[in-house]
Amino acid sequence: QVQLVESGGGLVQAGGSLRVSCAASGRIFGSYVMGWFRQSPGKEREFVASIRWSGGSTHYADSVKGRFTISRDNAKDSVYLQMNSLKPEDTAVYYCAANPDGGRYTFWGQGTQVFVSS
């Protein structure tokens, strides 16, 4: 019952920064876990980061720790991914997803393209 729409993708040079956003049209409850995933051509979709709606605890993939920061705005039902020190290998379509109760991610956005040039 939640619709997710990503925005903020684009082209950036290596070493630069970019913030992608995810707006939820439905109501986000405290039990939700919101996550960011990414997928590059020819590769499987991989987990990037997650945040628990209640309390705001976060989890990051090792490949992005120290560079990416996930955050949320409870009042706006939005989640963000701040990406710093971007590398060409970060190039991918970034997807926002919602996990209602910690069981599995059942709601997905359409994705936003991030391209990092050398």
C-alpha positions as CSV (number, residue, x, y, z in Angstrom):
1,Q,0.0,0.0,0.0
2,V,3.1,2.2,-0.3
3,Q,4.2,3.8,-3.6
4,L,7.8,4.9,-3.9
5,V,9.3,7.4,-6.3
6,E,13.1,8.0,-6.6
7,S,14.7,11.2,-7.8
8,G,18.0,13.0,-7.8
9,G,20.0,10.7,-10.1
10,G,22.4,12.1,-12.7
11,L,25.9,12.4,-14.0
12,V,28.8,13.2,-11.6
13,Q,32.6,13.1,-11.8
14,A,34.5,10.7,-9.6
15,G,35.1,12.2,-6.2
16,G,31.9,14.2,-6.4
17,S,28.7,14.0,-4.4
18,L,25.1,13.3,-5.2
19,R,21.9,12.9,-3.1
20,V,19.1,10.7,-4.3
21,S,15.6,10.9,-2.7
22,C,12.7,8.6,-2.2
23,A,9.2,9.9,-1.6
24,A,6.6,7.5,-0.2
25,S,2.9,8.3,-1.1
26,G,1.5,6.0,1.6
27,R,1.8,6.0,5.3
28,I,5.1,4.8,6.8
29,F,4.8,3.0,10.1
30,G,7.4,2.6,12.8
31,S,7.9,-1.1,12.0
32,Y,9.1,-0.3,8.4
33,V,12.6,-0.6,7.3
34,M,13.5,1.5,4.3
35,G,16.4,0.5,2.0
36,W,18.5,1.5,-1.0
37,F,19.6,-1.1,-3.5
38,R,21.5,-0.7,-6.8
39,Q,22.0,-2.7,-9.9
40,S,24.6,-2.3,-12.7
41,P,24.4,-3.8,-16.2
42,G,25.1,-7.5,-16.1
43,K,25.2,-7.6,-12.3
44,E,22.7,-8.7,-9.7
45,R,20.9,-6.2,-7.6
46,E,22.8,-5.5,-4.3
47,F,22.0,-4.0,-1.0
48,V,23.4,-0.5,-0.3
49,A,21.9,0.8,2.9
50,S,18.9,0.6,5.2
51,I,17.3,2.6,8.0
52,R,14.6,1.6,10.5
53,W,11.8,4.1,10.6
54,S,11.4,3.9,14.3
55,G,14.7,4.9,16.0
56,G,16.6,5.5,12.8
57,S,19.2,2.7,13.2
58,T,21.2,2.2,10.0
59,H,23.0,-0.6,8.2
60,Y,25.5,-0.2,5.3
61,A,27.2,-2.4,2.8
62,D,30.9,-2.6,3.3
63,S,31.5,-1.0,-0.1
64,V,29.9,2.2,0.8
65,K,30.6,2.6,4.5
66,G,32.2,6.0,5.3
67,R,31.0,7.4,2.0
68,F,27.2,7.0,1.9
69,T,24.7,8.2,4.5
70,I,21.1,7.1,4.6
71,S,18.6,9.3,6.4
72,R,14.9,9.8,6.7
73,D,12.4,12.6,7.2
74,N,9.4,11.1,9.2
75,A,7.2,14.2,8.6
76,K,7.6,13.9,4.8
77,D,7.7,10.1,4.6
78,S,10.9,10.4,2.7
79,V,14.3,8.7,2.7
80,Y,17.5,9.9,1.3
81,L,20.9,8.6,0.3
82,Q,23.8,11.1,0.4
83,M,26.6,9.8,-1.7
84,N,30.1,11.3,-1.3
85,S,33.5,10.4,-2.7
86,L,31.8,8.7,-5.6
87,K,33.7,6.1,-7.7
88,P,33.0,4.9,-11.2
89,E,32.0,1.5,-9.7
90,D,29.1,3.3,-7.9
91,T,27.5,3.7,-11.4
92,A,24.1,1.9,-11.2
93,V,20.4,2.3,-11.1
94,Y,19.5,3.0,-7.5
95,Y,16.2,1.7,-6.1
96,C,14.3,2.6,-3.0
97,A,12.5,-0.2,-1.2
98,A,10.3,-0.7,1.8
99,N,10.2,-3.6,4.2
100,P,7.0,-3.3,6.2
101,D,7.9,-5.6,9.1
102,G,11.4,-6.8,8.7
103,G,10.4,-9.9,6.7
104,R,11.1,-8.9,3.2
105,Y,11.2,-5.9,0.9
106,T,7.8,-5.8,-0.8
107,F,7.5,-2.3,-2.2
108,W,9.9,-0.9,-4.8
109,G,10.4,2.3,-6.7
110,Q,11.2,2.5,-10.4
111,G,14.8,3.5,-9.8
112,T,17.0,6.5,-10.7
113,Q,20.2,6.3,-12.7
114,V,23.5,7.4,-11.2
115,F,26.5,7.6,-13.5
116,V,30.0,8.4,-12.2
117,S,32.6,9.3,-14.8
118,S,36.4,9.0,-14.4
